[in-house]
């Protein structure tokens, strides 16, 4: 399968083909409008918002790209992922306690709610997933696949933390699986990064990038007078991961993003693009989960941040690239297994009547960072 690469993607078809496929599905997943937000900011990277007024999670999903079509796709796909998790159609294959099953993982290694009383004797509804290396059937609690922020604090929310971690959509199930697994790896890397004191982090020069998509993002930021800082957050999983922070006098607030990818320079571009998307959330005020405290940080008299007094390291060289998405999945899954001792697995959330591949990937023992821990040194 030929791979099409871009700042946010490792796709099996072109962006135009993807858009023509998903556009007719917008009413079915509750998207009433896809709005162009690009002109609200001065950076100029195409940015869009997809609106789902009757969503049970977030009403607004944001997207970004080098051109309008990938930006629209990014916004709509995020909304589509959430819709599938809000409306799972998975058959329950067992109702019992974890102790009654031959699970390859500890059920308490899943995303638990704070002070969760879950034990291996708690009776749960189980759905079937598939191991990413062996193809073995793996059961997982149904409640870990559901997203519903409108629900009262029921038993499921006492046990598990609702999260979109590992949730992904794509042109094919393999493509969706890759992006879900990559997200899990990214968040494990970010967890370690946020636990590393700023003075011990590895800083790199994003202007040294040569990949066209990343060069274009850096150029847009520089043309808009943005200050930027990029750190190498790659850990011993060996998959390139970077974190970026941007700042501009037109909205003097720090905005951050992270990116993970087979190609290190694309990971840098993804991190910077996510920071720009986070900034657009602040500029537009469109996201319904934005914290008002973001705006309290803005100081119109502030000056650009003082760069960290650390030598800049070279960007990681590009490794030999796999020939197919399946090869990337197998490589990532093997790295996770070696790290955690547990084979990652996936459940298929696709609705047959829609035909848009959506899945949720699980990697027990990988961690998810807390936004509150994302910091940088002060001058």
Buried (B, 14 or more C-beta within 10 A) or exposed (E): EEBBBBBBBBBBBBBEBBBEBBEEBBEEBBBEEBBEBBEEBBBBBBBBBBBBEEBBBBBBBBBBBBEBBBBBBBBBBBBBBBBBBBBBEBEEEEEBBBEEBEBBBEBEBBBBBEEBEBEEEBEBBBBBBBBBBEEEEBBBBBBBBBBBBEEEEEEBBBBBBBBBBBBBBBBBBBBBBBBBBBBBBBBBBBBBBBEBEEEEBBBBBBBBBEBEBBBBBBEBBEEBEBBBBBBBBBBEBBBBBBBBBBBBBBBBBBBBBBBBBBBBBBBBBBBBBBBBBBBBBBBBBBBEEBEEEBEEEEEEEEEEBEEBEBEBEEBBEBEEEBEEBBBBBBBBBBBBBEBBEBBBBBBBBBBEEBEBBBBBBBBBBBBBBEEEEBEBBEE
